[in-house]
Amino acid sequence: MSEISKGTIITPANINHKKLHPIGIGKGLMVKINANIGTSRIIASVAEELKLISAQCTAQMQHEEFS
């Protein structure tokens, strides 16, 4: 049984988008973190943004360990 049919991987897509390039999200797939350091209107500190990215990476690694 495929991961998609088991529901552990999804491919979100909006049929109204004509130039769609769907990607998979779910168990066993790589994660890309896109960060625009220094452009946040909410967090003014680059150091704070880097701590947030580090926390996100740590959370992802812990999630993968327990999945």
N, C-alpha and C positions, 0 to 999 in steps of 0.2 A: 504494500500500500504506500502511495507517495505521501510525502509530508504535507502537500497541499490538500489531499483528500482527507488526511488525518486532522487537518486544521492547525498544524503547528507552524505552517508557513502560509502567508497570504500575499496576494499581489493586488494592492489597492489601485483602483483605476477609476477614472471618471470618463464615461463613454462620450461625453460632450467635448472632450479634449481630442482634437484630430491628430495632433503630432505627439501622441502618447508614447512614452518609453517606460513601461511599468517595471518596477523592481520588486524583488521578494523581500519580505520582512518576516523574521521568525527564527525559530530554533535552528541552530547550526549555521546560520548565515553571518557573514562579516557585517560589522557596523561601521559606518562612516560618520564621524562627528565633524560637522561644519562649524567653524568658529570664526567670527569676525571680531578679532581682538581690538578693543579700543573704540568700537563703534556703537556700543550700547548707550542708550539714553537713560537707562535705569541704573547701571553700574558704571561709575566713572573711573574706577580703579582697574588698571590692567592686571595688577597682582590679584585682585578679587576675581576677575574673569578667569585667570589661569587656575586659581584654586577651584572654581566651579567646574572647569573642564576636567581637571584632575579627579574630582569627585565623581563626575559622570563616567570617566574611564574605569575607575575603581568599582563603581556600582555595576557596570557592564561585565567586568571580569568576574565579580562575585556571582552575578546572575548565571553566567555560563558555567561556573563551578557546580552550582546546585541544580542545573537543568538536566 
